[in-house]
Amino acid sequence: MDANGYDKLQFGEGITKEDVSLYQDKLHIYLEVLKTGDKVRFDRSDDSREIAIDRVDFSDGPQLSQQDLMGANVVDTVDYWQVLS
């Protein structure tokens, strides 16, 4: 991560957009790799309108922008987590 620049997360070979789920709570957004259960956590800013990442890239080409991550629709609720699409 670059404190003054453009920050992106690049998933390696074999991890596609379909292999990842998104979750959120009040302070964080999480990307979970379904095959392994590994998670990446992005902190929200104090006003919850931004997170500390600009883009997520997948090995097969698709991308998620910060707006995609922040604007995902809630499709289900699991305990206090919210599952996003």
C-alpha positions, 0 to 999 in steps of 0.5 A: 500500500502506498500512503500517498498514491494508488493502492491495489490488491492483485490476486494471483493465478487461480483466484477469480472474482467468483472465488471471493466473497465480500463481507462488511461490518461497521468498520471494515470490508472483507474479501474472503477466498472461498477455497481457503477461508483466507481473508483480507480486511480493508479499514473504512475511513472515519466517515465510512465513505472510503476504504484503504484500497483503490482497486482489487484485480483478479487473475482472469482480468476482472476488477473491483473498484473502491466504489464497487466494494463500498457500493455492493448490495446486501443480499443476506445477513449472517449473524452481525456480518453482511454478505455482499454481492 
